[in-house]
């Protein structure tokens, strides 16, 4: 039971989507597509290599699948369908192509640190069957794509109203701003690493640009990307009240809030900031001082200023 417990909430989320009357066959098609994708691209390679890093390929391409299926089968107002499908396709391709480049360059021949950190969690939880724990984690990611992470797209793409809400405008602007911040943070870190490499310096702490205000500005921005989608989905969720059973409608609203929650937990504790800092403290001598001066997740002014 302790091995499969992480799957329960995502399975429940998918079942709720299957019980709706407004999303047509999208939840079923997406769920099946995610299971096939993860089975071939993630679970099988994990079984063959014993490395969990292949999740980094499956998860973003799963978002791409959500976008494609939403574009084809979304029955709402066409501009709304095109925009939300385009966002998912863009997000998925951006991260998915990056993951494929890492695979092509051979980086996945070694387990990523965040997944090495996960093995420590399993050990502390008494999970001694590592092979089973890896498969469950992989399936959890696929089921997350089948349930909660697909929810904003499904809700938005179901709305036939041609009138655009202020919430949708705010959500779209916030999404663009968050994406810009994430891309800027990634570019600043890459530039810093290249500069340090050219100077022959190793294990330096990136504290330039946005990294002066948050130790993980890219993770914070990625979280805001999903919050923006949740905000944009609010008017479409409200519109579902007239077509869905009250209990299903309420659960869909709770599910939208959970999108923000699950991404926060992942980006901070599961595969994001906490595992990253565990290894940064070991190999970067100045990282402890950086921790004391700069907020971990939410941007704010450095305490040294």
Secondary structure, DSSP 8 states (H G I E B T S, - for coil): -TTTGGGHHHHHHHHHHHH-SSSTTHHHHHHHHHHHHHIIIIIHHHHHH--GGGHHHHHHHHHHHHHHHHHHH--S-HHHHHHHHHHHHHHHHHHHHHHHHHHHTTGGGS--HHHHHHHHHHHHTT---HHHHHHHHHHHHHHHHHTHHHHHHHHHTT----S--HHHHHHHHHHHHHHHHHHHHHHHHHHHHHHHHHTT--S----SGGGGT-TTHHHHHHHHHHHHHHHHHHHHHHHGGGTS-HHHHHHHHHHHHHHHHHHHHIIIIISSHHHHHHHHHHH-TTHHHHHHHS-SSS----TT-
